[in-house]
Amino acid sequence: MAEFSVEATEVIHEGFVVRSEVLSIRTPDGSLIERQVVRHPGAVAVVAVHDDHVVMVRQYRAALDRDLVEIPAGKLDIDGEDRAQAARRELIEEVGLDPVSLVELGRYVTAAGFCDEEITIFGATEFTEVERAVDGVEEEYSEVLRVPVAEAFATAASGGYGDSKTVIGLFWAREQGLFGREAVANG
């Protein structure tokens, strides 16, 4: 495989969530090209199955200017916090469930053509119910939903969720046996 190498990086925007950079890249034939990329700290999400229901959140997403139904998720934005700790924190903040344990279902890159965001999806099936620890105005006005497992799969399979981490998480969870035989057969 031919080699590309980053020769220089210029930060053109430093924001609360992301940083934009222009990279000067040496191509295999020696040419120099520029590419703009978005740097993201990464994120976590949790497929939480509680009493045969997938616990989800309906919340406003500014980039789309509308609400989305999605699995609980959030940024890796606390120094020193590992992915599992972040997933636990997000589950408590968004839906008031403290998982007894988390299993990593997988990781994926959301938009490799321009962004380095990687999302790690966890699964959990046992919880202690706790008070929500809402962090941010979107979470304050969000709605916690408990969707029957079969309905969640039917919605995902028909394109009813516009959120990739939700669709990927549901299917990874099913393929890895998180829901049990009956839910898999019905979903």
Backbone torsions as a table, in degrees:
resi	resn	phi	psi	omega
1	MET	NA	137.3	180.0
2	ALA	-68.5	150.1	-176.8
3	GLU	-99.6	134.0	169.1
4	PHE	-110.5	148.8	176.6
5	SER	-141.2	138.6	177.6
6	VAL	-80.9	120.0	-177.9
7	GLU	-92.2	-33.5	-177.2
8	ALA	-156.5	153.7	178.5
9	THR	-132.8	130.2	175.8
10	GLU	-120.8	121.6	176.1
11	VAL	-78.8	123.7	-179.4
12	ILE	-109.1	-13.9	176.1
13	HIS	-157.5	133.3	175.7
14	GLU	-122.6	108.6	-176.9
15	GLY	-113.9	-175.9	-179.4
16	PHE	-66.9	-38.3	-176.3
17	VAL	-105.1	-41.6	-173.7
18	VAL	-132.0	164.4	173.9
19	ARG	-125.4	136.8	175.6
20	SER	-105.4	138.2	-179.5
21	GLU	-133.7	151.4	168.2
22	VAL	-108.2	123.1	-179.9
23	LEU	-101.8	134.6	169.1
24	SER	-96.6	119.1	-171.1
25	ILE	-120.9	129.7	174.5
26	ARG	-85.0	124.7	-179.0
27	THR	-86.3	167.4	179.5
28	PRO	-58.3	-27.2	179.6
29	ASP	-90.3	5.9	177.1
30	GLY	93.9	-6.3	178.1
31	SER	-69.1	157.8	175.8
32	LEU	-113.1	125.5	179.0
33	ILE	-124.2	163.1	176.0
34	GLU	-117.2	141.8	174.8
35	ARG	-137.7	135.4	175.5
36	GLN	-92.5	131.8	179.6
37	VAL	-131.0	156.8	177.1
38	VAL	-111.1	128.7	177.4
39	ARG	-100.6	131.0	-177.9
40	HIS	-129.9	142.1	-176.9
41	PRO	-69.5	-9.8	-175.7
42	GLY	98.8	169.1	-176.9
43	ALA	-150.1	167.7	175.3
44	VAL	-130.5	157.0	176.0
45	ALA	-146.6	157.9	-178.0
46	VAL	-134.1	126.7	168.3
47	VAL	-88.2	105.0	-177.1
48	ALA	-104.3	116.5	-179.8
49	VAL	-109.1	116.0	-175.3
50	HIS	-131.1	118.3	-179.9
51	ASP	53.6	49.0	177.9
52	ASP	62.2	24.1	176.0
53	HIS	-128.4	145.0	171.9
54	VAL	-88.2	125.5	-179.9
55	VAL	-85.9	121.2	-175.5
56	MET	-129.7	173.3	-178.5
57	VAL	-131.2	134.9	168.9
58	ARG	-103.0	118.5	-179.5
59	GLN	-147.2	157.6	-179.6
60	TYR	-71.6	136.5	175.4
61	ARG	-122.9	111.0	-174.3
62	ALA	-60.0	-37.4	-177.9
63	ALA	-60.9	-27.9	-179.9
64	LEU	-105.1	-12.0	-176.0
65	ASP	54.8	44.3	176.3
66	ARG	-162.7	169.2	176.4
67	ASP	-81.4	148.5	171.4
68	LEU	-127.6	149.4	170.1
69	VAL	-99.6	126.1	-175.2
70	GLU	-152.3	165.1	173.7
71	ILE	-73.5	153.8	179.3
72	PRO	-58.3	139.2	-175.7
73	ALA	-160.5	165.2	175.7
74	GLY	-175.3	171.3	-176.4
75	LYS	-76.2	154.9	168.7
76	LEU	-87.9	83.3	-172.2
77	ASP	-123.5	15.7	176.8
78	ILE	-117.0	118.9	-178.9
79	ASP	-55.6	133.0	176.1
80	GLY	83.6	-6.5	-179.3
81	GLU	-85.3	125.3	178.2
82	ASP	-81.1	173.1	-173.8
83	ARG	-62.5	-42.2	179.5
84	ALA	-65.0	-40.8	177.1
85	GLN	-62.2	-41.7	179.3
86	ALA	-64.4	-40.6	178.6
87	ALA	-62.8	-44.6	177.8
88	ARG	-60.2	-46.4	179.4
89	ARG	-59.1	-45.8	-178.7
90	GLU	-64.5	-39.0	179.4
91	LEU	-64.4	-40.8	177.0
92	ILE	-66.0	-48.4	-178.8
93	GLU	-58.5	-50.0	-168.7
94	GLU	-84.1	-37.1	-173.4
95	VAL	-129.4	-0.6	176.8
96	GLY	71.6	33.2	175.8
97	LEU	-122.9	128.1	176.6
98	ASP	-104.5	110.6	-175.0
99	PRO	-70.3	139.0	174.1
100	VAL	-66.5	-40.8	175.8
101	SER	-152.9	160.6	177.9
102	LEU	-126.7	141.6	174.1
103	VAL	-118.5	130.5	178.3
104	GLU	-75.1	122.5	179.8
105	LEU	-89.0	-30.3	179.3
106	GLY	162.0	173.7	178.2
107	ARG	-131.7	146.6	174.9
108	TYR	-148.4	156.5	177.2
109	VAL	-94.4	130.6	-171.7
110	THR	-76.5	-38.5	-175.2
111	ALA	-155.2	71.5	-172.1
112	ALA	-60.4	-17.9	179.2
113	GLY	-67.0	-22.5	-178.8
114	PHE	-148.5	-5.9	-172.5
115	CYS	-140.1	145.7	-179.5
116	ASP	-99.2	12.1	-179.9
117	GLU	-59.6	129.2	174.9
118	GLU	-121.5	130.5	178.8
119	ILE	-108.6	131.0	173.6
120	THR	-102.7	126.3	-179.3
121	ILE	-107.1	130.0	177.7
122	PHE	-111.1	162.5	172.3
123	GLY	-124.6	150.0	177.5
124	ALA	-151.5	143.9	-178.5
125	THR	-130.4	-8.0	177.7
126	GLU	-127.2	136.1	-172.7
127	PHE	-144.3	161.1	163.3
128	THR	-109.8	128.9	177.6
129	GLU	-76.8	131.2	-177.8
130	VAL	-134.8	171.2	175.0
131	GLU	-69.9	136.3	174.5
132	ARG	-60.7	142.7	177.7
133	ALA	-114.2	64.7	-172.7
134	VAL	-52.9	134.7	179.9
135	ASP	-131.9	97.2	178.4
136	GLY	112.2	156.0	-174.2
137	VAL	-68.2	-35.8	178.7
138	GLU	-62.8	-42.5	178.3
139	GLU	-66.0	-36.1	-179.7
140	GLU	-58.9	-37.1	-178.0
141	TYR	-101.8	11.4	-179.9
142	SER	-79.5	164.4	179.3
143	GLU	-121.6	128.3	176.7
144	VAL	-84.3	129.0	-179.6
145	LEU	-117.5	146.1	173.5
146	ARG	-121.0	105.5	-173.3
147	VAL	-104.2	126.1	176.5
148	PRO	-52.5	140.1	-175.7
149	VAL	-51.7	-48.8	-178.3
150	ALA	-60.9	-39.3	179.0
151	GLU	-66.9	-39.8	178.3
152	ALA	-60.6	-43.1	178.5
153	PHE	-67.4	-41.2	179.3
154	ALA	-62.0	-41.7	179.3
155	THR	-65.7	-43.3	178.8
156	ALA	-63.6	-44.6	-177.3
157	ALA	-66.1	-28.6	-178.6
158	SER	-91.8	3.9	179.8
159	GLY	82.6	17.4	-176.2
160	GLY	-76.0	-17.5	175.2
161	TYR	-103.0	126.5	-179.9
162	GLY	-88.7	10.9	-172.8
163	ASP	-113.2	120.6	-174.7
164	SER	-64.3	-40.6	-177.4
165	LYS	-64.2	-31.2	178.9
166	THR	-69.2	-48.1	180.0
167	VAL	-64.0	-49.0	-179.8
168	ILE	-61.4	-45.4	-179.3
169	GLY	-60.7	-43.8	180.0
170	LEU	-62.6	-44.4	-178.2
171	PHE	-72.7	-37.0	175.0
172	TRP	-62.6	-43.5	-179.5
173	ALA	-61.2	-42.8	178.7
174	ARG	-64.6	-46.9	-178.3
175	GLU	-63.6	-27.9	-178.5
176	GLN	-96.3	9.0	172.6
177	GLY	78.4	20.5	-177.8
178	LEU	-67.7	-25.7	-172.7
179	PHE	-98.1	-11.2	-177.3
180	GLY	86.4	166.4	-172.7
181	ARG	-63.2	-44.7	-175.8
182	GLU	-64.0	-42.9	-179.7
183	ALA	-65.7	-38.2	179.5
184	VAL	-66.1	-42.3	-180.0
185	ALA	-65.3	-38.2	-177.5
186	ASN	-82.7	-20.2	-176.4
187	GLY	-94.8	NA	NA
